[in-house]
Amino acid sequence: MLDVTVIEDPEAAAVSLDPVRARLLAELAAGPASAAMLAGKVGLPRQKVNYHLKALEKHGLVELAGERRKGNVTERLMRATAASYVISPLALAAVQPDPDRFRDQLSARWLLALGARLVRDVGSLITGAAKARKRLATYALDGEVTFASAADRAAFVQELTAGVSALVRKYDAPDAQGGRGHRIVVAVHPTLKQQPADEPARSADEPERSVGEPDQSVGETDLPVGEPVRPEPPVR
């Protein structure tokens, strides 16, 4: 079983988003099971579970793990093809985000469009590499930093941009024979601030804040007024 895989087909995406089928996928990600075993867990008749399993199998979301005899019946044990799934923007190809339509390095929506393209491209590369039975050369870095002020964050972004741009200029070889282009995506965004379970409920006269809203102490709109920081894109 794969740790994570991508869903690119629109019909497969629709199948996976069905609440009952999503529950079955979660159960089968935990281990192989038959329709009869799943029926008791999801509260549906075995025939109904079989119907949903066939739809999931048709779109490559579950697969046969084995068979076993139970009385006069041979049960099929199914398993999920991955522990988790990511739906590619290709599933909504006509309306998928396109970061080339606009460029704003300080826009959260442009960052979202970049993230969608990253999911789409890496998903397609993984699919192609699996078919060719080749390894895919990728690298990712993930971490967190706490900025004491908006000014510190702005300085960090400037230094980060300068450093990445210098590396691109140093290693970029567009005319190299046999060279392979690679996309670099660097993102900085506030971490989500979850409300603790034991935090008292807000009173009626307190302003509401969306669940998961970032900490506004160093948030999206905290750049010093009159001092916009708009770093230059890395040199190609």
N, C-alpha and C positions, 0 to 999 in steps of 0.2 A: 504494500500500500504506500502511495506517495504521501508526503507530509502535506503538500498543498498542490493543487492543480487549477488550471484556468478553464473557464467555460466560455467559449467563443460563439457557439451556435445559438441563435435566438430561441429556437424551440427547446433546446436543452436548458437554457436559462429559465424559460417559463416553467418547465417541469420542476426544476430545483426550487423555485420560489413558492410552489404550492405548499401550504403549511403542513399537510399530512406527509407529503413526500420529503419535505425538509426534516421532519421528525424521524422518518424512516432512515434517511441518510445519516442522521446523528446516531441512531441506534446501531446501524451497520458500520459506522466508523469505529465504534467501541469493540466490535468483534462480529464474526459471522453469525448469521441467524437464519432460520427458516421463516416462511410466512406464518406458520402456526405459532412459532415462538414470538414473533413480532406482534401478532394479533392481540395477545394478552397485554402487551406493553402499551399499545396505542389505542386499545379499546375498539377495535374494528373486527368484523368477520374475516376469517382467513381468505375467503375469495376476494374480498375487497382489497386486502393487503397484497394479494397476488397481482391484482390489476395494477396497483401502483408500482409494484416491483418491476413488472414488465415494461412500464413506461420509463422507469429509471434505467433499466438495463438497455433498452433500445437506444438511449442517448449516452451510453457509456459512463453513467454515474455509479452504477453498481455492477458487479461481475460475479460469476459463479466461483465459490470457494471450495465446493465439494458437495458430495451427496451422501445421504445416510438412509438406511432402511428403518422404518418405524412401522412394525406390523406388516401389512400388505402394501404399504405405501412407501415410495422413495421420495424423500424430502430433499429439496434443493437448498443448500446453504449459501446464502448470498453475503457479500461484503461490499463495503464502499470502495471505490477505486482510489479515494484519497481521504485523509483525515479532515481536510478542510478544502473549500472551494472559493475561488475568486471569479466573479463575472467580469469578463473583459468588456470594454466599451464597444468592441466589435459586435456584441450582441444587440447594440442599438446603433448600428453603423451610420444610419442616416442622420442621427442627432448627436453623435459622439463629440466630445469637446475637441477643439482644435486650437492649441496654444499659438499657432501661427497667425490666427485671425487678429490677435492684438498682443502687444507685449508691454507688460507693466510689472516690473520686478517687485513692486511694493503692493501688488494686488493679491489678496487671498484667493480670489477666483481664478487668476492666472496660475497660481500655484496649484490649485485644484485641477486645472486643465493639464498642467505638466504631469501631475500624479496620475491622471487618467491615461495619458499617453504612455507613461512608464509601465503601467499595468498592461496596456494593450501590446506594446512592443516586446516587453520581456515575456509576456504570455505566449506570443507568437514565436519568439525565439526558442522558448522551452519546448513548444509543440514540435517545431522543426528539428531541434536537436534530438528529441526523443525518437522521431521517425528515422533520422539518420544514424541513431545510436552513437551520438557524439556528445562529449561534454561541452558545456557552454561556459565560456570565460566571462565571469562577472565579478563585481566587487561592490560591497555596500558597507557604509559606516553609519552607525546610529548611536546617539548619545544625547545627553541633556546638559544644559548650562543655565545657571541662574544669574541674570544680569541685575546689578544693583540699581541701575537707572536706565532710562531710555537712551541717554547719551552713550553709555557703555555699549548698549546693544548696537547703536548706529556705528560706533567705532569698530566693533567686532565685525559687522557686515562689510565695512570698508576694507578691513585687513583681510578678511576671508576672500573677498572678491579679488583683491590685488594678488594674493597668494595663488589662487586657482588660475587666474589669468597668466601669471608668470609661468606656472607649470605647463599650461597649454601652449604658450609661445615656445617653451623649451623643447617640448616633445612632439608638437604637431608636425607631421611630415606628409602633407596631402599628396605629394608627387612620388612618394616611395613606392617602388614596384612591389606588389603583393601586400601592401599595407591594408589594414582593416580599420574603418572608421568606428569610433566608439562615442556614445552620447554620455555627457556628464550632466548630472542634475544635482544641484546643491540647494537645500531648502532650510529655512529657519522659520519656526512658528511657535507660538505660545503653547505650553503643555495644557492639557485639559485639567480643569480643577473640579474634581468630583466632590459632591456634597457628602460628608460623613453620614453614616446611617443613624448615629445618635445625635446629630445636630438638630436643635429644636426648630419647629416649623416657623416660617416667617409670619409676622403679624399682617393683618389686612392692609395696614397703611404703609408697609415696606414695599419698595419697588421690586418687581419680579425680575429674576434673572434666569435665562434659559439653562436647562440642565446641560452640564458640560461646557458652559461658557468660559472662555479663558480668563485668567486673572488680569484685570484691566490695569494693574499697577505698571506692567510693562507689556501693553497689548498692541493691537493693530493700529490704533490711532494716536499713539503716544509720542510720535516724533516731534521734536521741539518745533513750535510754530516759527516759520520763517527760516528754518534750517532743514529743508527736505534732503534726505539722503537717497539718492538714486544711483547706485553703483553701475558702472559701465559693464556691458556683457563681456565675457571672456573673448579674447581675440581668437579667431579661428585659424 
